Amino acid sequence: MPTLRTVYFAVEKDAPRIRQTDNSPQLKLEYFEEVMKDKASSRIDGVVVDACSAQIVLQVHSGIGKGLQRQLLAMSVGKIVNTCSKLMKK
């Protein structure tokens, strides 16, 4: 006769939080800062952003002028992360 076993599944702790910015530059910046503060990945407009990517974006954002900051935050989140990572390589 087969015995039954109870199987318990652990809750996923690293599930990314989902954030929608509705193309708001201020919300994008706040979400990048939140990812850095919590050290937890988050899904921003469909793009998963980890703490390392958020740190790169915030470093580039703080190092450029106001006009370029507005242009940077006007991009989509995926383009922001790609552009900032390319700038950090140089």
C-alpha positions as CSV (number, residue, x, y, z in Angstrom):
1,M,0.0,0.0,0.0
2,P,1.6,3.4,-1.0
3,T,2.1,5.9,1.7
4,L,1.2,9.6,1.2
5,R,3.7,12.4,1.9
6,T,2.9,16.0,2.5
7,V,5.0,18.3,0.5
8,Y,5.5,21.9,1.5
9,F,6.6,24.5,-0.9
10,A,8.7,27.4,0.2
11,V,7.5,30.9,-0.7
12,E,9.8,32.6,-3.3
13,K,11.6,35.3,-1.5
14,D,13.3,36.8,-4.5
15,A,10.2,37.4,-6.6
16,P,10.6,40.9,-8.1
17,R,8.1,43.6,-7.2
18,I,6.2,45.0,-10.1
19,R,6.2,48.8,-10.6
20,Q,4.6,50.9,-13.3
21,T,5.9,54.4,-14.0
22,D,3.4,55.6,-16.6
23,N,6.4,57.4,-18.3
24,S,7.0,59.6,-15.2
25,P,10.7,60.5,-14.8
26,Q,10.3,61.2,-11.1
27,L,8.7,57.7,-10.5
28,K,11.5,56.0,-12.5
29,L,14.2,57.7,-10.3
30,E,12.3,56.9,-7.1
31,Y,12.0,53.2,-8.1
32,F,15.7,53.0,-8.9
33,E,16.5,54.5,-5.5
34,E,14.0,52.1,-3.8
35,V,15.8,49.1,-5.4
36,M,19.1,50.4,-4.1
37,K,17.7,51.0,-0.6
38,D,16.0,47.6,-0.3
39,K,18.8,45.7,-2.2
40,A,16.0,43.7,-3.8
41,S,15.2,43.3,-7.5
42,S,12.1,44.9,-8.9
43,R,10.3,44.8,-12.2
44,I,10.0,48.4,-13.5
45,D,7.8,48.7,-16.7
46,G,8.5,45.0,-17.5
47,V,12.2,45.2,-17.0
48,V,13.8,43.4,-14.1
49,V,16.2,45.8,-12.4
50,D,18.6,44.5,-9.7
51,A,20.6,46.5,-7.2
52,C,23.8,46.6,-9.3
53,S,21.9,48.0,-12.3
54,A,20.1,50.5,-10.2
55,Q,23.4,51.6,-8.7
56,I,24.9,52.2,-12.1
57,V,21.9,54.2,-13.2
58,L,22.0,56.4,-10.1
59,Q,25.8,57.0,-10.5
60,V,25.4,58.1,-14.1
61,H,22.4,60.2,-13.3
62,S,24.2,62.0,-10.5
63,G,27.2,62.6,-12.7
64,I,25.6,64.3,-15.6
65,G,24.0,67.7,-16.0
66,K,20.3,68.6,-15.6
67,G,19.5,68.6,-19.4
68,L,21.0,65.2,-19.9
69,Q,19.3,63.9,-16.7
70,R,15.9,64.9,-18.3
71,Q,16.9,63.1,-21.5
72,L,18.0,60.0,-19.7
73,L,14.8,59.7,-17.7
74,A,12.7,60.3,-20.8
75,M,13.9,57.0,-22.2
76,S,12.4,53.6,-21.5
77,V,13.7,51.7,-18.5
78,G,15.5,49.1,-20.7
79,K,17.2,51.9,-22.7
80,I,18.2,53.7,-19.4
81,V,19.9,50.6,-18.0
82,N,21.7,49.8,-21.3
83,T,22.9,53.3,-21.9
84,C,24.2,53.7,-18.3
85,S,26.0,50.4,-18.4
86,K,27.7,51.4,-21.7
87,L,28.7,54.7,-20.1
88,M,30.2,53.0,-17.1
89,K,32.3,50.7,-19.3
90,K,34.0,53.8,-20.8
